[in-house]
Amino acid sequence: MRVCFLGTGGSWPTKRRNVTSITVSTGATAVMLDCGEGTQRQLLGAPVSMMKIEAVLITHLHGDHFLGVPGLIQTMSLNEREKPLSLYGPPGLAASLRSALTICPFTPTFEITGKEITPDDTFRAGGLDISCAWAKHGRIKALAYRLDEPMRPGRFNRTKAIELGIPEGPMWGRLQRGEEVEIVSREGTKRFLPSQVMGPPRKGTSLVFSGDTAPAQTIVDLAKDADALVHEATFSDRFMELARTYDHSTSSDAARVAKEANVGRLFLVHSSPRYDGEEEKHELLEEARGIFRNSHLPEDLEVHEITR
C-alpha cells in the first residue's frame, strides 16, 4: 500500500502546502481521499495518474475537501477517460456533486456516480475493503475512512516443496495461486495441495484517514491496530481552545488517538497556515512525538509505503 500526500494543509492553500487530499495505491489502481481545490495540479507532480483513480472518498463537504472535484472530473474528460468514477461521501454528497458539475457545464466522457454512505456501509474500491465512522466536526456530517487490503496468501515454503519432490517451475506458481498439482511417474500419480507448501493467510495492510475532526472515540475504534493513521492536526496545544471551538484537533490530540488505537504510524495533516514555517512545523511534530513517537508531518507530494 502506497500513500501520496497531495495536499497537507488546512483551510486554504499556502506557498508550501495545498489543501487536503491523499491517494492510496495498490497495484494498478488508486483511490483518492478528499479533493480540495488545486488537487488536479498536485497530481502532476505525483507518481499517480488521475486516470488510474477508481474512486474518490469525501470526508465532508467543506470547500477545502471537495472543491477540487469538478476540475478533476473535467480534466479527466478532456483526456478522454472512459472508465467510470465513483464518489463516496456523507449525506448531501449527491446534491453537492450535481451542483458542482452544472455550475460550469460540460459533458463528461465517462459515468460518474455519487454514493451517500454512513457507518453502516462497507464497500470495495481500488482493490481495498473500505469502512467508515462518524467524525466530529461541528454540525456538518463528516466521515473518517478505513482502507484494508484483503487477506493475502501465506508464504510459499520452498524447502518443503523441495522435500516433497515438487520440481521448481510452473508447479510452484500454480500452488501459490491456490491450485492443486500432480506429478505422474512410473510409481503412479502424486497430488499436492497448496496447504502442503503454503503458510497461513496473512493480513493485509491498513490505513485510516480522519478528515476534519475533534478527538473522537469513533475514530479510535475505527483505527484499532491499523498500520497507519492520517489524522488532522490543525493546531498546536497553544490553541487548544480554538481547536475545541471549531471541532478540530491539536497535534497532541491526534497523537493520543494514535496511541489509544495502537496504530503503527501517525501522519499529521491539515495544519493551519500559521504553521507554514520550519519552527512552527517543529512545534506540531514535537508535541505529537512526546505522546506517540512514530509521528510524522509530511510535506506535499511525499510518498510513503505502508507496511505491516
For each residue, the residues with C-beta under 8 A, 3 or more apart:
1: 24 25 26 147 149 204 205 207 227 305 306 307
2: 24 25 26 303 304 305 306
3: 22 23 24 25 207 228 230 267 303 304 306
4: 22 23 25 46 47 48 301 302 303
5: 8 22 267 269 298 299 300 301 302 303 304
6: 18 21 22 23 32 39 42 43 46 300 301
7: 13 17 18 19 20 21 22 36 38 39 42 300
8: 5 17 18 20 269 270 271 297 298 299 300
9: 12 13 14 16 17 18 19 20 270 271 273 276 300
10: 19 20 64 212 232 234 269 270 271 272 273
11: 19 64 234 272 273
12: 9 19 64 273
13: 7 9 17 18 19 37 38
14: 9 17 273 276
15: 276
16: 9 276 299 300
17: 7 8 9 13 14 271 273 276 299 300
18: 6 7 8 9 13 21 36 38 39 41 42 300
19: 7 9 10 11 12 13 36 37 38 39 64 65 68
20: 7 8 9 10 34 36 64 65 211 269 270
21: 6 7 18 32 33 34 35 36 39 42 68
22: 3 4 5 6 7 32 33 34 209 230 269
23: 3 4 6 30 31 32 33 46 48 53
24: 1 2 3 30 31 33 126 128 147 207
25: 1 2 3 4 29 30 48 52 126
26: 1 2 29 30 126 127 128 149
27: 127
28: 52
29: 25 26 52 53 54 126 127
30: 23 24 25 26 48 52 53 54 126
31: 23 24 53 54 55 56 57 125 126 128 130 147
32: 6 21 22 23 35 39 53 55 56 57
33: 21 22 23 24 56 57 59 145 209 211 230
34: 20 21 22 57 58 59 65 66 209 211
35: 21 32 39 56 58 65 66 67 68 69 72
36: 7 18 19 20 21 39 63 64 65 66 67 68
37: 13 19 63 64 67 68 71
38: 7 13 18 19 41 42 68
39: 6 7 18 19 21 32 35 36 42 43 68 71 72
40: 43 44 50 68 71 72 75
41: 18 38 44
42: 6 7 18 21 38 39 45 46 300 301
43: 6 39 40 46 48 49 50
44: 40 41
45: 42 301
46: 4 6 23 42 43 301 303
47: 4 303
48: 4 23 25 30 43 52 53
49: 43 52 53
50: 40 43 53 72 75 76 79
51: 76 79 81 83
52: 25 28 29 30 48 49
53: 23 29 30 31 32 48 49 50 56 85 126
54: 29 30 31 83 85 86 125 126
55: 31 32 85 86 87 88 125 126
56: 31 32 33 35 53 69 72 85 86 87 88
57: 31 32 33 34 87 88 89 125 130 145 209
58: 34 35 61 65 66 69 87 88 89 90 93 143
59: 33 34 65 89 90 135 142 143 144 145 209 210 211 212
60: 65 66 89 90 135 137 140 141 142 143 211 212
61: 58 65 66 89 90 92 93 96 140
62: 65 66 140 212
63: 36 37 66 67
64: 10 11 12 19 20 36 37 67
65: 19 20 34 35 36 58 59 60 61 62 211 212
66: 34 35 36 58 60 61 62 63 69 89 96 100
67: 35 36 37 63 64 70 100
68: 19 21 35 36 37 38 39 40 71 72
69: 35 56 58 66 72 73 87 97 100
70: 67 73 74 100 101 103 104
71: 37 39 40 68 74 75
72: 35 39 40 50 56 68 69 75 76
73: 69 70 76 77 85 101 108 112
74: 70 71 77 78 104 106 108
75: 40 50 71 72 78 79
76: 50 51 72 73 79 81 85 108 109 110
77: 73 74 80 81 106 107 108 109 110
78: 74 75
79: 50 51 75 76
80: 77 109
81: 51 76 77 85 109 110
82: 109 110
83: 51 54 110
84: 110 111 112 113
85: 53 54 55 56 73 76 81 110 111 112 113
86: 54 55 56 113 115 125
87: 55 56 57 58 69 93 97 112 113 114 115
88: 55 56 57 58 93 115 116 117 123 125 130
89: 57 58 59 60 61 66 92 93 114 115 116 117 143
90: 58 59 60 61 93 116 117 118 141 142 143
91: 116 118 141
92: 61 89 95 96 116 141
93: 58 61 87 88 89 90 96 97 114 115 116
94: 97 98 114 116
95: 92 98 99
96: 61 66 92 93 99 100
97: 69 87 93 94 100 101 112 114
98: 94 95 101 102 114
99: 95 96 102 103
100: 66 67 69 70 96 97 103
101: 70 73 97 98 108 112
102: 98 99 105
103: 70 99 100
104: 70 74
105: 102
106: 74 77
107: 77
108: 73 74 76 77 101 111 112
109: 76 77 80 81 82
110: 76 77 81 82 83 84 85
111: 84 85 108
112: 73 84 85 87 97 101 108
113: 84 85 86 87
114: 87 89 93 94 97 98
115: 86 87 88 89 93 123
116: 88 89 90 91 92 93 94
117: 88 89 90 121 123 132 143
118: 90 91 121 132
119: 131 132 133 134 143 218
120:
121: 117 118 131 132
122: 129 130 131
123: 88 115 117 130
124: 127 128 129 130
125: 31 54 55 57 86 88 128 130
126: 24 25 26 29 30 31 53 54 55
127: 26 27 29 124 149 150
128: 24 26 31 124 125 147 148 149 150
129: 122 124 147 148 149 150
130: 31 57 88 122 123 124 125 145 146 147 148
131: 119 121 122 145 146 148 222
132: 117 118 119 121 143 144 145 146 222
133: 119 143 144 146 216 218 219 221 222
134: 119 141 142 143 144 216 218
135: 59 60 142 143 144 210 211 212 213 216 218 219
136: 142 213 214 215 216 218 247
137: 60 140 142 211 212 213 214 247 248
138: 246 247
139:
140: 60 61 62 137
141: 60 90 91 92 134
142: 59 60 90 134 135 136 137 211 212 213
143: 58 59 60 89 90 117 119 132 133 134 135 211
144: 59 132 133 134 135 208 209 210 211 213 216 218 219 222
145: 33 57 59 130 131 132 208 209 211
146: 130 131 132 133 206 207 208 222 223 226
147: 1 24 31 128 129 130 206 207 208 209
148: 128 129 130 131 204 205 206
149: 1 26 127 128 129 152 204 205 206
150: 127 128 129 204
151: 201 202 203 204
152: 149 201 202 203 204
153: 176 178 198 201 202
154: 198 199 200 201 202
155: 198 199 202
156: 161 172 175 176 197 198 199
157: 160 161 197 198 199
158: 161 162 172
159: 162 163
160: 157 163 164 196 197
161: 156 157 158 164 166 168 172 175 197
162: 158 159 165 166 168
163: 159 160
164: 160 161 192 196 197
165: 162 183 190
166: 161 162 171 172 175 181 183 192 197
167: 171 183
168: 161 162 172
169: 172 173
170: 173 174
171: 166 167 174 175 181 183 192
172: 156 158 161 166 168 169 175 176
173: 169 170 176 177
174: 170 171 177 179 181
175: 156 161 166 171 172 178 179 181 192 194 197 198
176: 153 156 172 173 194 198
177: 173 174
178: 153 175 194
179: 174 175 194
180: 191 192 193 194
181: 166 171 174 175 191 192
182: 189 190 191 192
183: 165 166 167 171 189 190 192
184: 188 189
185: 188 189 190
186:
187:
188: 184 185
189: 182 183 184 185
190: 165 182 183 185
191: 180 181 182
192: 164 166 171 175 180 181 182 183 196 197
193: 180 196
194: 175 176 178 179 180 197 198
195: 198
196: 160 164 192 193
197: 156 157 160 161 164 166 175 192 194
198: 153 154 155 156 157 175 176 194 195
199: 154 155 156 157 202
200: 154
201: 151 152 153 154
202: 151 152 153 154 155 199 308
203: 151 152 308
204: 1 148 149 150 151 152
205: 1 148 149 227 228 306 307 308
206: 146 147 148 149 225 226 227 228
207: 1 3 24 146 147 226 227 228 229 230 306
208: 144 145 146 147 219 222 223 226 228 229 230 231 261 263
209: 22 33 34 57 59 144 145 147 230
210: 59 135 144 213 219 229 230 231 232 249 254 257
211: 20 33 34 59 60 65 135 137 142 143 144 145 232
212: 10 59 60 62 65 135 137 142 232 234 247 248 270
213: 135 136 137 142 144 210 216 219 231 232 247 248 249
214: 136 137 243 244 247 248 249 253
215: 136 219 249 253 254 256 257
216: 133 134 135 136 144 213 219 220 257
217: 220 221
218: 119 133 134 135 136 144 221 222
219: 133 135 144 208 210 213 215 216 222 223 231 257 261
220: 216 217 223 224 257 260 261
221: 133 217 218 224 261
222: 131 132 133 144 146 208 218 219
223: 146 208 219 220 226 229 257 258 261 263
224: 220 221 261 262
225: 206 261 262 263
226: 146 206 207 208 223 229 261 263 264
227: 1 205 206 207 263 264 265 306 307 308
228: 3 205 206 207 208 263 264 265 266 267 304 306
229: 207 208 210 223 226 254 257 258 261 263 265 266 267
230: 3 22 33 207 208 209 210 267 269
231: 208 210 213 219 249 254 257 258 266 267 268 269
232: 10 210 211 212 213 248 249 254 268 269 270
233: 249 250 251 253 254 268 269 270 271 284 288 297
234: 10 11 212 243 246 248 249 250 270 271 272
235: 238 239 240 242 243 248 249 250 251 272
236: 239 250 251 275 280 283 284 287
237: 240 250 251 252 287
238: 235
239: 235 236 242 243 250 272
240: 235 237 243 244 250
241: 244 245
242: 235 239 245 246 248
243: 214 234 235 239 240 246 248 249 250 253
244: 214 240 241 247
245: 241 242
246: 138 234 242 243
247: 136 137 138 212 213 214 244
248: 137 212 213 214 232 234 235 242 243 270
249: 210 213 214 215 231 232 233 234 235 243 253 254 257
250: 233 234 235 236 237 239 240 243 253 254 287
251: 233 235 236 237 254 255 268 284 285 287 288 295
252: 237 255 256 287 288 290 291
253: 214 215 233 243 249 250 256 257
254: 210 215 229 231 232 233 249 250 251 257 258 266 268 288 295
255: 251 252 258 259 266 287 288 289 290 291 292 295
256: 215 252 253 259 260 291 292
257: 210 215 216 219 220 223 229 231 249 253 254 260 261
258: 223 229 231 254 255 261 263 266 292 295
259: 255 256 262 291 292
260: 220 256 257
261: 208 219 220 221 223 224 225 226 229 257 258
262: 224 225 259
263: 208 223 225 226 227 228 229 258 266
264: 226 227 228 294 308
265: 227 228 229 294 295 296 306
266: 228 229 231 254 255 258 263 288 292 294 295 296
267: 3 5 228 229 230 231 295 296 297 298 304
268: 231 232 233 251 254 271 284 285 288 295 296 297 298
269: 5 8 10 20 22 230 231 232 233 298
270: 8 9 10 20 212 232 233 234 248
271: 8 9 10 17 233 234 268 275 281 284 297
272: 10 11 234 235 239 275
273: 9 10 11 12 14 17 276
274: 280
275: 236 271 272 280 281 283 284
276: 9 14 15 16 17 273 280 281
277: 280 281
278: 281 282
279: 282 283
280: 236 274 275 276 277 283 284
281: 271 275 276 277 278 284 285 297
282: 278 279 285 286
283: 236 275 279 280 286 287
284: 233 236 251 268 271 275 280 281 287 288 297
285: 251 268 281 282 288 289 295 296 297
286: 282 283 289 290
287: 236 237 250 251 252 255 283 284 290 291
288: 233 251 252 254 255 266 268 284 285 291 292 295 297
289: 255 285 286 292 293 295
290: 252 255 286 287
291: 252 255 256 259 287 288
292: 255 256 258 259 266 288 289 295
293: 289
294: 264 265 266
295: 251 254 255 258 265 266 267 268 285 288 289 292
296: 265 266 267 268 285 304
297: 8 233 267 268 271 281 284 285 288
298: 5 8 267 268 269 302 304
299: 5 8 16 17 302
300: 5 6 7 8 9 16 17 18 42
301: 4 5 6 42 45 46
302: 4 5 298 299
303: 2 3 4 5 46 47
304: 2 3 5 228 267 296 298
305: 1 2
306: 1 2 3 205 207 227 228 265
307: 1 205 227
308: 202 203 205 227 264
